[in-house]
Amino acid sequence: MFEVRSRKIEELIKVKLSSLLLKDLKDPRLDTFITILNVSLSKDGRSAKVLVSIIGTKKKRDAAMRGLESAGGYIQKRLSKEMRLRYMPHLMFKLDDSTEETVRLVYKLGESERSETDL
């Protein structure tokens, strides 16, 4: 029973957080492409890891992560108003570089195919 409820809460956090990032946060550090990949709620429901992917240079990714961490309190306050949970989990943002690495790999593969066809 708890697992089903946890999954619902995780999905709701993911949807509400995505909407909040698109519409409400005015921090210029967050003016880059940010995707919420996954939300993992702890067993006690008091904390949640939010896995994010940020497309851009390392400098932009670092700035966006600082912006997310800085806006953490505001984000939690807004989510708690919308979700009406007994305890709003503390959000911990973690950067996932795998998407960025995949984009780079696809780009390199495309370049190597083009160079092979030019021969």
C-alpha positions as a Markdown table, in Angstrom:
| # | Residue | x | y | z |
|---|---|---|---|---|
| 1 | Met | 0.0 | 0.0 | 0.0 |
| 2 | Phe | 2.7 | 2.4 | 1.0 |
| 3 | Glu | 4.6 | 1.7 | -2.3 |
| 4 | Val | 1.6 | 2.6 | -4.4 |
| 5 | Arg | 1.1 | 5.9 | -2.5 |
| 6 | Ser | 4.9 | 6.7 | -2.8 |
| 7 | Arg | 4.8 | 6.2 | -6.5 |
| 8 | Lys | 1.8 | 8.5 | -6.8 |
| 9 | Ile | 3.5 | 11.2 | -4.7 |
| 10 | Glu | 6.7 | 10.9 | -6.7 |
| 11 | Glu | 4.8 | 11.4 | -10.0 |
| 12 | Leu | 2.8 | 14.3 | -8.6 |
| 13 | Ile | 6.0 | 16.0 | -7.4 |
| 14 | Lys | 7.6 | 15.5 | -10.8 |
| 15 | Val | 4.6 | 17.0 | -12.6 |
| 16 | Lys | 4.1 | 19.9 | -10.2 |
| 17 | Leu | 7.8 | 20.7 | -10.1 |
| 18 | Ser | 8.1 | 20.7 | -13.9 |
| 19 | Ser | 5.2 | 23.1 | -14.1 |
| 20 | Leu | 6.7 | 25.3 | -11.5 |
| 21 | Leu | 10.0 | 25.4 | -13.3 |
| 22 | Leu | 8.3 | 26.4 | -16.6 |
| 23 | Lys | 5.9 | 29.0 | -15.2 |
| 24 | Asp | 6.8 | 30.5 | -11.9 |
| 25 | Leu | 10.6 | 30.6 | -11.2 |
| 26 | Lys | 12.2 | 33.8 | -12.4 |
| 27 | Asp | 15.8 | 33.1 | -11.5 |
| 28 | Pro | 18.0 | 33.8 | -14.6 |
| 29 | Arg | 20.2 | 30.8 | -13.7 |
| 30 | Leu | 17.2 | 28.6 | -14.5 |
| 31 | Asp | 16.8 | 30.0 | -18.1 |
| 32 | Thr | 18.2 | 26.8 | -19.6 |
| 33 | Phe | 16.6 | 23.5 | -20.6 |
| 34 | Ile | 16.0 | 21.6 | -17.3 |
| 35 | Thr | 14.2 | 18.2 | -17.3 |
| 36 | Ile | 13.0 | 16.4 | -14.2 |
| 37 | Leu | 14.0 | 12.8 | -14.9 |
| 38 | Asn | 13.0 | 11.0 | -11.7 |
| 39 | Val | 11.8 | 11.6 | -8.2 |
| 40 | Ser | 12.7 | 9.1 | -5.5 |
| 41 | Leu | 10.9 | 9.4 | -2.1 |
| 42 | Ser | 12.6 | 8.1 | 1.0 |
| 43 | Lys | 10.9 | 5.3 | 3.0 |
| 44 | Asp | 9.7 | 7.7 | 5.6 |
| 45 | Gly | 8.5 | 10.2 | 3.1 |
| 46 | Arg | 10.5 | 13.0 | 4.6 |
| 47 | Ser | 13.0 | 13.5 | 1.8 |
| 48 | Ala | 13.0 | 13.1 | -2.0 |
| 49 | Lys | 15.9 | 12.9 | -4.5 |
| 50 | Val | 15.1 | 14.8 | -7.7 |
| 51 | Leu | 17.2 | 13.7 | -10.6 |
| 52 | Val | 17.5 | 16.5 | -13.2 |
| 53 | Ser | 19.1 | 16.8 | -16.6 |
| 54 | Ile | 20.4 | 20.2 | -17.7 |
| 55 | Ile | 21.4 | 20.8 | -21.3 |
| 56 | Gly | 24.1 | 23.4 | -21.7 |
| 57 | Thr | 27.8 | 24.1 | -21.0 |
| 58 | Lys | 29.3 | 23.1 | -17.7 |
| 59 | Lys | 29.1 | 26.6 | -16.5 |
| 60 | Lys | 25.3 | 26.8 | -17.2 |
| 61 | Arg | 24.7 | 23.4 | -15.6 |
| 62 | Asp | 26.5 | 24.5 | -12.4 |
| 63 | Ala | 24.7 | 27.8 | -12.3 |
| 64 | Ala | 21.3 | 26.1 | -12.9 |
| 65 | Met | 22.1 | 23.6 | -10.0 |
| 66 | Arg | 22.9 | 26.5 | -7.7 |
| 67 | Gly | 19.7 | 28.2 | -8.8 |
| 68 | Leu | 17.7 | 25.0 | -8.0 |
| 69 | Glu | 19.3 | 24.7 | -4.6 |
| 70 | Ser | 18.8 | 28.4 | -3.9 |
| 71 | Ala | 15.1 | 28.2 | -4.8 |
| 72 | Gly | 14.6 | 24.9 | -2.9 |
| 73 | Gly | 12.7 | 26.5 | 0.0 |
| 74 | Tyr | 10.4 | 28.4 | -2.3 |
| 75 | Ile | 9.8 | 25.3 | -4.4 |
| 76 | Gln | 8.9 | 23.2 | -1.4 |
| 77 | Lys | 6.6 | 25.9 | 0.0 |
| 78 | Arg | 4.8 | 26.1 | -3.4 |
| 79 | Leu | 4.6 | 22.4 | -3.8 |
| 80 | Ser | 3.3 | 21.9 | -0.2 |
| 81 | Lys | 0.4 | 24.4 | -0.9 |
| 82 | Glu | -0.6 | 22.5 | -4.1 |
| 83 | Met | -0.2 | 19.0 | -2.9 |
| 84 | Arg | -1.6 | 19.1 | 0.7 |
| 85 | Leu | 0.5 | 16.4 | 2.2 |
| 86 | Arg | 1.0 | 15.9 | 5.9 |
| 87 | Tyr | 4.7 | 16.2 | 5.4 |
| 88 | Met | 6.2 | 17.8 | 2.3 |
| 89 | Pro | 9.5 | 16.0 | 1.5 |
| 90 | His | 12.7 | 17.9 | 1.6 |
| 91 | Leu | 13.9 | 18.0 | -2.0 |
| 92 | Met | 17.5 | 17.2 | -2.8 |
| 93 | Phe | 18.5 | 18.0 | -6.4 |
| 94 | Lys | 21.0 | 15.7 | -8.2 |
| 95 | Leu | 22.4 | 16.3 | -11.6 |
| 96 | Asp | 22.3 | 13.5 | -14.1 |
| 97 | Asp | 25.0 | 13.9 | -16.8 |
| 98 | Ser | 24.0 | 10.8 | -18.8 |
| 99 | Thr | 21.7 | 12.7 | -21.1 |
| 100 | Glu | 24.4 | 15.2 | -21.9 |
| 101 | Glu | 26.9 | 12.4 | -22.6 |
| 102 | Thr | 24.4 | 10.7 | -24.9 |
| 103 | Val | 23.9 | 13.9 | -26.9 |
| 104 | Arg | 27.7 | 14.2 | -27.2 |
| 105 | Leu | 28.1 | 10.6 | -28.3 |
| 106 | Val | 25.3 | 10.9 | -30.9 |
| 107 | Tyr | 26.9 | 14.0 | -32.2 |
| 108 | Lys | 30.4 | 12.3 | -32.5 |
| 109 | Leu | 28.8 | 9.3 | -34.2 |
| 110 | Gly | 27.1 | 11.6 | -36.8 |
| 111 | Glu | 30.4 | 13.4 | -37.4 |
| 112 | Ser | 32.3 | 10.1 | -37.9 |
| 113 | Glu | 29.6 | 8.9 | -40.4 |
| 114 | Arg | 29.9 | 12.2 | -42.3 |
| 115 | Ser | 33.7 | 11.9 | -42.5 |
| 116 | Glu | 33.5 | 8.3 | -43.7 |
| 117 | Thr | 31.1 | 9.2 | -46.5 |
| 118 | Asp | 33.4 | 12.1 | -47.6 |
| 119 | Leu | 36.2 | 9.6 | -48.2 |
